[in-house]
Amino acid sequence: MKDAKLIIWGCGGMGREIAALCEILGRDVIGFLDERIEMHGQIIDDVPVLGDIADIAKYRHEAEIICSGVGEPALKRKFVRKTREAGLQIASPLIHPSVHVPPSSRIGVSSILCAGTIISINVNIGNFVIVNTNVTLAHDVSISDYCTISPGVNISGNVTVEEGAFIGTGSAIREKVSIGAWSMVGGGSFVKNDVPPQVLYAGVPAVYKKTRAWPHNESPCDKQ
């Protein structure tokens, strides 16, 4: 529903940025969702924190939920699951007016494209992805569900970013590289080789730093 009211998961910095983007787009944000009890009932940037997902049942038929209001990929996936289990509608993607999406490119459900982003041809962005400000995605880039691409990242052609990966601010990814699922690239890094799943890479050039846990202690076989 193009004119549906919107509720945003997360009332931190990313959620507030999305609320500001909604204002630019002329969309009505009626509240934030937050699991923290102490946040319930607070007003953040003139927007009320409505509570957790169980507290908004009355909006079931009049609002859609933005599940990408946090940068942490595992939290995004958790919020998607909670929203679906509650039977609430998930919002369409939100794209800043400055961003041109070529006809050959695809943007998935509830993904966010922020100001200054450049999308080239045949770019595939999955569901619940954040592409933050001033990011460049060159030709034939593929970004899977739940990924977060931080401000100022440059991703060259034919790069694959697998599910749940997090690319830190100001990083650069060379062409034909793959970033493994649920891995993290540290801010300011230059990635010249494939990054395996479930690791932290950082530096210039980026190298292995440590292994990361699968989200919510799941193994790859348990992921849904």
HELIX and SHEET records of a PDB file:
HELIX    1   1 GLY A   13  ILE A   24  1                                  12    
HELIX    2   2 ILE A   37  MET A   39  5                                   3    
HELIX    3   3 ILE A   53  TYR A   59  5                                   7    
HELIX    4   4 PRO A   73  GLU A   85  1                                  13    
HELIX    5   5 PRO A  215  ASN A  217  5                                   3    
HELIX    6   6 PRO A  220  ASP A  222  5                                   3    
SHEET    1   A 6 ILE A  43  ILE A  44  0                                        
SHEET    2   A 6 VAL A  47  GLY A  51 -1                                        
SHEET    3   A 6 VAL A  29  LEU A  33  1                                        
SHEET    4   A 6 LYS A   5  TRP A   9  1                                        
SHEET    5   A 6 ALA A  63  ILE A  66  1                                        
SHEET    6   A 6 GLN A  89  ILE A  90  1                                        
SHEET    1   B 8 LEU A  94  ILE A  95  0                                        
SHEET    2   B 8 ILE A 112  LEU A 113  1                                        
SHEET    3   B 8 ILE A 130  VAL A 131  1                                        
SHEET    4   B 8 THR A 148  ILE A 149  1                                        
SHEET    5   B 8 PHE A 166  ILE A 167  1                                        
SHEET    6   B 8 MET A 184  VAL A 185  1                                        
SHEET    7   B 8 VAL A 199  ALA A 202  1                                        
SHEET    8   B 8 VAL A 207  THR A 211 -1                                        
SHEET    1   C 5 ARG A 106  ILE A 107  0                                        
SHEET    2   C 5 ASN A 124  ILE A 125  1                                        
SHEET    3   C 5 SER A 142  ILE A 143  1                                        
SHEET    4   C 5 THR A 160  VAL A 161  1                                        
SHEET    5   C 5 SER A 178  ILE A 179  1                                        
SHEET    1   D 5 ILE A 118  ILE A 119  0                                        
SHEET    2   D 5 THR A 136  LEU A 137  1                                        
SHEET    3   D 5 ASN A 154  ILE A 155  1                                        
SHEET    4   D 5 ALA A 172  ILE A 173  1                                        
SHEET    5   D 5 PHE A 190  VAL A 191  1                                        
END                                                                             
